[in-house]
Amino acid sequence: MPGMRRPLYRDDALVLRVQKLGEADRIVTLLTRQHGRVRAVAKGVRRTTSRFGARLEPFSHIDVQCSEGTSLDSVTQVEARDMLGRRFLTDYPRYTAASAIVELAERLTPVEREPAMRLYQLTLGALRALADAERPGTLVLDAYLLRAMSQAGWAPALRDCAVCGEPGPHRAFSVPSGGVTCLNCRPPGAAHPDPATLDLMSALLVGDWAAAQDTEAAVQRECAGFVAAHLQWHLERQLRSLPLVDRREPA
């Protein structure tokens, strides 16, 4: 009804994406702790006099208050928790890794306002790891991709046969089959990755960083290829940001 005050809600959020709207506004895509993915209009944030425009930057961790709208919510208050992106904006490998992370987070939340607490926590942890720069950014990215796929039910089989479940380890890997396969289930054209590559994928999936960081660069590159192929198969198209990731970062 005209004049009725719109309901307000407050939540922790990550800024996934911003888009220009009109001369001074932005549409902000947020991944929130309790409300899932939310799109909201931030009015006047492109003006130099804006109270909170600088806090609504991609990769930022914020405390946000919004009013509910019919198609888009409206941002009414913002408090910065951690401007994570400012710590890697000039580091191209980490910036591109972060771009792929937030793009996948948005792709995995197709329904707005559907709670996605585990994905929110996973995404926040990955962006914090990139900001802290204590681990190779490409490994942080591949760990995120594997864990996000696991949450979505797409985790590749890395030990037992993906088709019949025969206990492994197995050497053949088939993306359409869902991971490693035994000799009986191995399809034509299956790949045969280095066993160290499968070990690295397993380490990244469970968070064994000591083992992951001890792998050779060639193994990390092969791992990244299989992770990207597996993700693309399930998404049915590649993330736009993924080909831009700089894999030359030293491990």
Backbone torsions as a table, in degrees:
resi	resn	phi	psi	omega
1	MET	NA	145.5	179.6
2	PRO	-58.5	136.5	178.3
3	GLY	84.9	-11.0	179.6
4	MET	-72.8	135.0	-179.2
5	ARG	-74.2	132.8	-179.8
6	ARG	-75.6	143.5	178.7
7	PRO	-61.3	142.5	178.0
8	LEU	-106.0	150.7	170.6
9	TYR	-144.3	154.6	-179.7
10	ARG	-127.5	143.1	-175.9
11	ASP	-159.8	157.4	166.7
12	ASP	-77.2	145.2	-175.9
13	ALA	-152.8	157.4	169.8
14	LEU	-112.6	135.7	177.0
15	VAL	-83.2	114.3	-179.7
16	LEU	-88.7	-39.2	-173.1
17	ARG	-160.1	149.2	173.9
18	VAL	-129.7	145.1	178.9
19	GLN	-134.3	141.6	177.6
20	LYS	-69.4	143.3	176.3
21	LEU	-138.9	116.5	-178.5
22	GLY	64.3	-150.1	-175.8
23	GLU	-90.0	-23.8	-172.0
24	ALA	-136.5	-6.9	-173.3
25	ASP	-102.9	168.6	173.5
26	ARG	-138.0	148.8	166.1
27	ILE	-96.4	125.6	-176.6
28	VAL	-112.3	128.2	174.9
29	THR	-98.9	121.9	-175.1
30	LEU	-118.4	144.8	167.2
31	LEU	-109.2	112.4	-173.6
32	THR	-103.2	159.9	-179.1
33	ARG	-65.6	-44.2	-171.2
34	GLN	-108.7	-23.5	-172.6
35	HIS	-110.3	9.6	179.4
36	GLY	68.8	-147.5	-179.8
37	ARG	-84.0	132.1	-177.7
38	VAL	-131.4	138.8	171.9
39	ARG	-112.2	129.1	-175.0
40	ALA	-140.5	151.0	176.0
41	VAL	-89.7	129.3	173.7
42	ALA	-108.5	104.7	-172.4
43	LYS	-79.1	133.5	173.3
44	GLY	72.2	11.0	-173.3
45	VAL	-74.3	-13.0	178.1
46	ARG	-88.6	-2.7	175.1
47	ARG	-81.7	148.3	-179.8
48	THR	-65.8	-20.1	-179.2
49	THR	-90.5	2.4	-177.7
50	SER	-60.4	139.0	-179.0
51	ARG	-74.3	-30.1	-173.9
52	PHE	-137.7	17.8	-178.9
53	GLY	-59.9	-40.2	-177.4
54	ALA	-68.3	-17.9	-179.2
55	ARG	-83.7	-16.3	-178.2
56	LEU	-98.6	58.9	177.4
57	GLU	-103.6	149.9	177.2
58	PRO	-54.3	142.6	177.9
59	PHE	77.9	4.7	-179.3
60	SER	-80.8	145.4	173.0
61	HIS	-102.4	119.3	-171.2
62	ILE	-133.4	162.9	167.7
63	ASP	-107.2	117.1	-171.4
64	VAL	-125.3	143.3	171.1
65	GLN	-115.2	133.2	-178.9
66	CYS	-131.3	154.5	169.5
67	SER	-105.9	138.1	-177.3
68	GLU	-70.1	141.3	177.2
69	GLY	-127.6	174.8	-178.9
70	THR	-75.0	-41.9	177.8
71	SER	-115.3	-41.7	177.3
72	LEU	-128.6	140.1	172.9
73	ASP	-77.0	175.2	177.9
74	SER	-126.8	132.3	176.6
75	VAL	-76.9	127.7	179.9
76	THR	-113.9	-28.8	177.1
77	GLN	-147.3	148.1	177.1
78	VAL	-143.3	132.1	171.3
79	GLU	-123.9	132.6	-179.7
80	ALA	-77.3	132.4	171.4
81	ARG	-97.9	-49.3	178.8
82	ASP	-158.8	116.2	178.3
83	MET	-81.5	74.2	-171.4
84	LEU	-58.5	-41.3	-175.2
85	GLY	-61.4	-28.8	-178.2
86	ARG	-65.2	-18.3	-178.1
87	ARG	-86.9	-7.5	177.8
88	PHE	-140.2	13.2	-178.6
89	LEU	-62.2	-28.5	179.5
90	THR	-96.0	3.8	179.1
91	ASP	-106.7	97.1	-171.0
92	TYR	-57.9	-46.0	179.9
93	PRO	-57.9	-42.9	-179.0
94	ARG	-74.5	-34.8	177.4
95	TYR	-63.3	-44.3	-179.8
96	THR	-69.3	-35.0	175.4
97	ALA	-62.9	-43.1	178.4
98	ALA	-63.4	-38.0	179.2
99	SER	-62.6	-40.7	178.2
100	ALA	-67.4	-36.8	179.8
101	ILE	-63.3	-49.5	-177.5
102	VAL	-71.0	-29.9	176.6
103	GLU	-64.8	-43.2	178.8
104	LEU	-66.8	-39.2	178.0
105	ALA	-57.5	-40.3	178.5
106	GLU	-68.9	-40.1	-179.8
107	ARG	-65.7	-31.7	-177.5
108	LEU	-85.5	2.5	176.1
109	THR	-124.6	66.3	-174.9
110	PRO	-68.7	-22.6	-178.5
111	VAL	-102.6	119.2	-179.9
112	GLU	-66.9	145.0	176.5
113	ARG	65.5	17.4	172.7
114	GLU	-91.5	116.7	-175.5
115	PRO	-53.4	138.6	-179.9
116	ALA	-143.5	59.3	-174.3
117	MET	-58.2	-45.7	-176.8
118	ARG	-65.1	-39.5	178.5
119	LEU	-67.7	-38.7	176.7
120	TYR	-59.3	-47.8	-179.0
121	GLN	-64.5	-40.6	179.2
122	LEU	-64.2	-43.5	-178.8
123	THR	-66.8	-42.8	177.7
124	LEU	-61.4	-43.2	179.4
125	GLY	-62.6	-40.5	180.0
126	ALA	-66.9	-42.9	179.3
127	LEU	-66.9	-36.3	175.8
128	ARG	-64.0	-41.0	179.2
129	ALA	-62.8	-39.6	176.9
130	LEU	-65.8	-39.8	-179.3
131	ALA	-68.0	-36.5	-178.9
132	ASP	-74.3	-24.7	175.7
133	ALA	58.7	30.1	178.5
134	GLU	-90.4	-14.0	-179.8
135	ARG	-129.9	153.1	178.4
136	PRO	-56.9	130.0	-176.6
137	GLY	-59.7	-36.0	-179.2
138	THR	-68.5	-34.6	176.4
139	LEU	-70.3	-37.5	175.0
140	VAL	-59.6	-43.6	179.5
141	LEU	-62.6	-49.8	-177.4
142	ASP	-65.2	-35.2	175.2
143	ALA	-62.6	-42.2	178.6
144	TYR	-63.0	-45.7	-178.8
145	LEU	-60.6	-44.3	-179.7
146	LEU	-65.0	-43.6	-177.6
147	ARG	-71.2	-36.6	177.0
148	ALA	-65.1	-40.2	176.0
149	MET	-64.5	-37.4	177.7
150	SER	-62.0	-43.1	177.9
151	GLN	-63.1	-33.1	179.7
152	ALA	-81.6	-4.3	-178.7
153	GLY	88.4	18.0	-175.6
154	TRP	-113.5	15.7	-175.8
155	ALA	-59.4	132.9	177.8
156	PRO	-70.9	143.8	172.3
157	ALA	-71.6	127.8	-174.7
158	LEU	-118.0	-5.4	178.2
159	ARG	-133.2	-61.8	179.3
160	ASP	-84.2	153.5	-176.1
161	CYS	-57.7	130.5	-179.4
162	ALA	-68.8	-20.3	-175.6
163	VAL	-95.1	-53.4	-174.5
164	CYS	-108.7	-10.5	179.1
165	GLY	81.7	8.5	179.1
166	GLU	-58.6	130.3	-178.2
167	PRO	-57.1	141.1	-179.9
168	GLY	-101.4	-160.9	14.7
169	PRO	-79.4	152.0	176.4
170	HIS	-120.7	156.8	-174.3
171	ARG	-100.1	-31.6	-177.2
172	ALA	-77.0	144.2	178.9
173	PHE	-132.1	126.4	179.8
174	SER	-129.5	116.0	179.5
175	VAL	-60.5	-47.9	179.0
176	PRO	-61.8	-28.3	179.8
177	SER	-80.7	-18.1	177.3
178	GLY	105.4	10.7	177.6
179	GLY	137.8	-145.0	-177.9
180	VAL	-70.8	149.6	179.5
181	THR	-134.2	152.7	175.8
182	CYS	-78.1	175.0	-178.4
183	LEU	-62.7	-36.1	-178.1
184	ASN	-72.0	-29.9	-176.4
185	CYS	-100.7	-5.2	-175.7
186	ARG	-62.1	121.4	179.9
187	PRO	-82.0	160.4	174.4
188	PRO	-59.2	139.6	178.4
189	GLY	84.2	5.8	178.1
190	ALA	-63.7	144.5	179.4
191	ALA	-84.4	161.9	177.4
192	HIS	-129.5	80.8	-177.9
193	PRO	-68.2	159.5	172.0
194	ASP	-57.2	133.7	177.4
195	PRO	-52.3	-31.3	178.4
196	ALA	-65.2	-28.2	178.1
197	THR	-67.5	-43.7	177.4
198	LEU	-65.6	-36.4	176.7
199	ASP	-64.4	-39.1	179.0
200	LEU	-65.8	-43.3	178.1
201	MET	-59.3	-42.0	178.3
202	SER	-63.9	-41.9	-179.9
203	ALA	-63.3	-42.3	179.7
204	LEU	-67.0	-35.0	-178.0
205	LEU	-67.1	-35.5	-177.3
206	VAL	-100.7	-5.1	178.1
207	GLY	84.0	28.9	176.0
208	ASP	-86.2	83.4	-172.8
209	TRP	-72.7	-29.0	178.0
210	ALA	-61.6	-44.9	178.7
211	ALA	-70.3	-40.2	-176.4
212	ALA	-63.6	-43.7	-175.7
213	GLN	-76.7	-8.8	-179.3
214	ASP	-92.4	5.3	-177.3
215	THR	-88.9	156.8	-179.8
216	GLU	-75.0	157.6	-178.4
217	ALA	-59.9	-38.5	-179.8
218	ALA	-63.7	-37.8	178.0
219	VAL	-67.1	-40.8	179.0
220	GLN	-63.4	-38.7	179.0
221	ARG	-67.2	-41.8	178.9
222	GLU	-65.5	-40.3	176.5
223	CYS	-58.2	-46.4	-179.0
224	ALA	-59.9	-37.9	179.5
225	GLY	-64.3	-43.6	179.7
226	PHE	-69.1	-38.3	178.1
227	VAL	-63.3	-45.0	179.7
228	ALA	-63.8	-41.0	-179.8
229	ALA	-65.8	-41.8	179.7
230	HIS	-64.5	-41.8	178.7
231	LEU	-64.5	-45.0	-178.7
232	GLN	-62.3	-37.8	179.5
233	TRP	-59.2	-42.8	-176.2
234	HIS	-80.8	-34.3	177.4
235	LEU	-77.9	-20.6	-178.7
236	GLU	72.7	3.6	168.9
237	ARG	-163.2	154.7	-173.2
238	GLN	-76.2	148.5	169.3
239	LEU	-63.6	136.1	-179.6
240	ARG	-63.1	-34.4	-175.3
241	SER	-78.6	-21.8	-170.0
242	LEU	-64.3	-42.1	178.3
243	PRO	-64.5	-16.9	-178.6
244	LEU	-85.5	-9.8	-177.0
245	VAL	-65.7	129.7	-179.8
246	ASP	-85.2	109.4	-177.5
247	ARG	-90.3	9.0	-179.0
248	ARG	-86.1	-0.2	-179.4
249	GLU	-60.0	131.2	178.9
250	PRO	-64.6	139.5	-179.0
251	ALA	-82.6	NA	NA
